[in-house]
Amino acid sequence: MTRRTRSGASRASAIRGIIPSRPLPRPLRIRDVALHPLPSPAIPLIALACGAVIVTIAMGIRQGFGLFMRPIELELGVGRESFGLAMAVQNLIFGLAQPFVGALADRYGAGRVAASGGLLYALGLVLAAFASSALGLTLTLGFLLGLAMAGVTFVVVLGAVVRLMPPERRGAAAGIVTAGGSVGQFLLVPATQIAVDGLGWRGALLAAAALAALMTPLAIGIVRPAATSVPVSSAIGDLSFGAALRQASTHRGYWLLNAGFFVCGFHIAFVSTHLPAFLADAGLDPGVGARALALVGLFNIFGSYAFGVAADRLRKKYVLSWIYAGRALVMALFLAFPVTPLSATLFACVMGFLWLGTVPLTSGLVGQIFGVRYLSTLFGIVFMSHQVGAFFGAWGAGFIFARTGSYDMAWTLSIGIALLAGLLNLPIRDVPLARRASPA
């Protein structure tokens, strides 16, 4: 009996020697569920979904503002140059606020910034519905909406989503979020036209304000729990905020990205603001302009995703050059043939495929070179350049029309700067700074 006991004890000791003893896990408590309500793998997917819907609403409403030009012109007597100025101010404020809003998102969290942006967006639309002059439109649709969109669009939302994604899937995730803006354009631009026809332009703005308010609760989904964030592997991840800005400011490729994105902003604002009026001037039904903007949004869904995947597989700077060269070709062909419903449809489809594919590629290049620790801030500065270009695209085209009576000069300028942007992206040195700084 004693021998058997000793033998059993020795076997137990041997087993303990092979398998180290560990304390039993403590039972799950309610406060643990409150702090970590979702399993880690689900959080990036929820952030991706909520981020895409936020961008869908924000960009979808914004892309339909060109449909308000003619009704406002007829009721208030506000000319195209004045309306274009309001859109230009919107784009300019949208851009100038980006670095600061991006810095706030990096410091205090994208969720808080996006929630505040959603409330301000709704407020701006409500006040715009009661505007009675060009100044009122500039202050509401221009200043307030521009400030609001800085918090609910690409810089803040992309920064929140990309940080939660593994590096090999960041391009595709950025493409999906960017495509959300196109889904909104495809769905909300026709809805805006229906609302303008049925409710008038003031009622349509109030309906849009109710939709914009939904962005505030959706912002909860892009809050980043500290315990579930992907570790930052960055060239400047350990640097201070000021040092990161100084390092980016001395990088030539960073300024070339700024220049190229300026051109992108010019194209987007010019086409989205003035294409419906351009088609109406050619004798086409106003519905053709609404359909063209909707098709731009539809085909950009495919383009944004395709170029987002390309950002993970190809050299981003070359793909960017192809996009800008493609835009120049499409616009040149559009002007070479008579303006008809068919030519407008074809232009919208091809231009839509090239529409916002620059966003995942440009933000991807910023993250690739400088890392993602300060992505919202650094991409915010690049996006500011985009919106400065948008200012000139929206206001400059209206100024040209007011002086010459046509958009011909604006189209020619768009083609020329598209070719220039394609060339500017080629010499960008896209090697990550961490790799360049490491010993051979």
N, C-alpha and C positions, 0 to 999 in steps of 0.2 A: 504493500500500500504506500509506504513511504517512497519506495523506488519509483512507483508510477507517478506519484505527485512531483517528485524531483524531475522526472523526465518531462512531465507536462510543463513544469515551471521553466525548464531549460528551453523547451520548444517555444514557449511564449516569449522568453528573453531573446531567442534568436529571431523571432518574427518582429519583435520591437526593434531589433537592430537593423533589420532590412527596411521596415516601414516605420519611419519616425512618427511618434505620437503627436497628434495635433488636437488642440481644443475644439470641441464641437462649436459650429457656428451659432451665434446667438440668434434667437428668434427675431423675425422681422417685426419692427414696431411701426406704428401709424405715422410717426414723424418722419421715418425713412421714406415712406410712400409719398408724403407731402413734399419732401425735398427732391425726390427723384421719381416723379409720377410716371415717367415713360422709360422703357428700356433704351439704352444708348443707341442701338441701330435705328430706332424709329425717329429720333430727334432730327437728324439731317433730312430725312424724307418729309417730315412735317414742315421744317423750315423751308425746304424747297417748294412745297405746295403753297404754303402761305405767302412766301415771297413772290411766286409767280402770279398769284391772284392779286396781290397788292399792285404789282406792276401792270397787270391786265387792266385794272380799274383806272389807275392813274394815267397811263399812257392812252388807254382807249378813249377816255373823256377828252384828253388834250388833243388827240389827233383829229377830233371832230370840230375844233374851233373854227376851221375855215368855212364850215357850213353856216356859221352865224354872220359872215361878212355881208352878204347881200341883204338879209332881213334887217340887220342893224343899219345898213346904209340907207335903206328905204324909209325906215321909221324915224331914226334919229338924225339922218343927214350926215352921218359920220363917213367920210370918204375912205377909200382903200388905203391911202397913205397913213391916215390916222389909225385905222384898225390894224394895219401892218405894224405901226409903231407900238401899239399895245402888245401885240404878239412878240415884237422884238424886245420890249422891256421884260416881258415874261421870260424869254430865253436868256436874256442877259442876267437877270437876277437869279434865275435858275443856275446859271453857271458861276456867277460870282460867289454865291452862297455855298457852293459845293465843297470847297476845301474846309470851310469852317464847320459845316454840317457833318462832313466826313470825320473831322477831328472829334466832334462831339460823339459820333457813333463809336469811334475807336475807344473813347474814354468812358462814356456812360452807357453804351449799349445801343444797338440798332433798334431794338424794340421800342424803347422810349422815344427815340427820334422819329420813328415811323408813325407811332401813335399820335404824336403832336402834329406831324405833317398831315395826317389824315383829317384831323379836326380843322386845321387851317385851310386845307383844300376845300372842305365843305363850306366854311365861312366865306371864303373868297367867291365861290359860285353864287351863294345866296345874295351877297352884296352886289355882284355883277348883274343879277336879275333886276335890280332896282336902279341901275345906272341910267343916267339921262344925257350923258355927254361923253365926248372923247376922253376927257380927263378922268371921269368915273370909270370908264373901261380900262384905262391905263393903270389906275390904282388897284383895281380888283383883278381883272383878267391878267393884267401885267404884273404888278408888284406882288400882290398877295399870292397869286397862283404860282408865280415863279419861285417864291420862297417856300411854299408848301411842297412843290414837286421835288425840291432838293432833298426832302426827307423821305419820300415814298417811291423813289425810282432807283435807277441802276446803281449809283455809288453806294448808298446805304444798304440796299437790299442785297446786291451782289456781294458786298463785303461780308455781310452776315452769313450768307449761304456758303460762300467759297471757303470760309474758315472752317466750316464743319465737314468739308469734303476731303477725301484723300487726294493727293496731288494728281494722280492719274485720271481723276474724274472731274476735276475742277472746270475744265473747258466745257464739257458736256453740261454740267450744272449751270454754268453761266449762260450757255446757249438756251437752256430751257427757260430760265428766268427772263432772258431777253425776248424769247418767243412769246412770253406772257403778254408783253406790250403789243405784239402783233395780234394775238387772240383778241385782246381788247379792241384793237383797231378794226378787226374784221367784224366783231359782234356789235360794238357800240357806235361805230360811225353810221351804219344804216339805222340803228335805233335812234340816234340823234336826229337824223333827217326826218324820221317818222314823228319824233317828238316836236320838232320845229314846225312841221306841217300841221300837227294836231293841236299842240298847246301854245304855239307861238314861241319866239326865241326866249322870252322871259320864263315861261313855264318849263321849257326844255332845260334851262339852267337850274331851276329849282329841282327838277327830277334828277339831274346829274349830281346836285349837292347831296341828295338823300343817298345815292349810290356811293358817293365819295366817303360818306361817314362810316361805311362798312370797313374801310381800311384800318380804322383805329382798333377794333377788336382783333382783326387779323394780325396786327403787329405783335400780339402775344406769341404767335407761332415762330417768330424769328428771334426771340430772346435766346441768348446763348448760355446754357448752363455751363459753369466752369468745369464741372466734373466730366463733361462729355465732349469738350472741344478737342479737335485734332491738334496734336503738338505742332508748334510752329517751327518749321525748318526754314530759316530765312537768312539771307545775306546780311540783313540789318536787324534781325530779330532781337539782338541784345543791345542795340543802340538806343539812345534816347530819341525822343520825338524830333528835337532840333537837329541832332546829328543825322537822322534819316533824311530830313529835308535837305540838308547841306549836301549829302552824298548824291541825292537825286538831281540837285540843281547843277552839279558839275558833270553830269552824264549827258553826252551829246545825243544819244538815242532817245533820252527822255524828252528833249526839246523837239526832236523830229516827230515823235509821237504826238506832241501837242500841236504841231503844225498840221499833220495829217488829219487829226481829229477836228481841227478848225474847219477844214473842207467838208468833212462829214456833216457837221452841224449846219453849214451853209446849205447843203443839198436838202437835208431833212426839212428844215424850216421853210425853204423856198417852195418845195413841192407840196408839203402838207398845207401851207397857208394859201398859196396862189394857184395851185392846179385846178381846183373847182372853178375859180373865176376865169382862168385861162381857157378852159373848155367851154364855159358859157359864152365867152367872147367869140369863140369860133362857131357859135350857133348851135351848140349841143344842149340837150335838156339838162337841167340841174341835177337830175338823178344820175346822169352819167358821171359827174364829178364825185358824188357820194359813193357810187359803185367803184370808181377807180381807187379811191382811198381805202375802201373795204378790201379790194383785191390786193393792194399794197400790203395791208395787214395780213391777209390770208397767206400770201406767198412768202412773207417774211417769217412766218412760223417755220416753214421748211428751211428757209435760208439761215435763220438764226441757229437752229439746231444743227444743220449741216456744217456751218462754219464753227460752231462750238465744238463739235467732234473733231473738225480739222485742226482746231487749236491744240488738241491733245496728240495729234498724229503728225502734223506737218509743221514746217517752220512758219511761224505766225506772220512774220514780216513779209514773206512772199505772198501769202494768201491775201493780206491787206492790199498789197500792190495790185493783185489781180482784181480785187473788188473795185478799187478806184478806177482802174483802166476800163473795167466793164461798165461802170456808170457812164463814163465819157462816151463810150460806144453806143450805149442805149439811148442817151439823150440826143446824140447826133443823128441816129436813125429816126427817132421820133420827129425831129424837126425836118428831116429830109422828105417826108411824105405828108400828104394832106391830113389834117386833124379830123378824124372820124370816130364814131363809137368803137370800131374795131381797133384802130391804132391806139386809142386811149386805153383800151382793155389790155392790149399786148404790152404797151409801155408800163402799165401798172403792175402786170404780172412779173415782168423781168426786173423792173426797178424794185419791186417788193422783195424779190429773192435776195437782192443786194442791199436792202434797206438798212438793217441794224446788225448785219453780220460783223460789222466793225467793232461792236461793243465787246463780245466775248474775246475777240482777238486782241484788241487794245488793252483791255483789263488783264488778259492773260499775259501779255508781254510785260506789263508793269509788275505783276506778281512773279513772273519768271525771273526777271532781272533783279528786283528788289525784295522779293519775298512778300508774305501776306500780313505781316504784323501791322503795318501801317497802310494796308491796301486802300482802305476807304479814303484816307487823306491824299495819298499820292495819286490814285486814280481820280479823286475829286478835283485835283488841280488840272489834270488832263481833260476832264469833263468840262471844266470851266472854259478851256479853250474851245471845246465843242460848242458851248452855248454862246460864246462870243461870235463864233462863225454863224450860229443860228440867228443872232441878232441882225447881222448884215444880210442873211438870207431872207428873213421875214420883212425887215424894214427896207433894205436896199432894193429888193425887187419891186416893192410898192413905190419907192422913190423913182426908180427907173420908169415904171409905168406912168407915173404922174407927169414925168418930164417928156417922155417920148410917145406915149400912147400905146405901147406894146411891151411885151416881155422878151423880145428878141435878144436884146443886149444881156438880159439876165441869164437866158439860156446859154448864150455864147460864153459868158463868164464862168458858168457852172461847168461847162465842158473843159475849159482851159485849166481851172484849178483842180479838177479831177485828175487830169494827166499829171499835174505837178505833184499832187499828193501820192500818186503811184510811184513816182521817182523818189520822193523823200523817204519812203519807208524802206527802200532797198539797202542803204548803208547803215541801218541801225545795228549796233552790236548787241546781240541778244543773249550773250553768255551771262549766266548768273554771276553776280558780284562775288558770292562766296567761293565759286570755282576759280574766278580770276585772282582772288586774294590768297588762295591756298598755295602752298609750295608745289613746284612741279613734281 
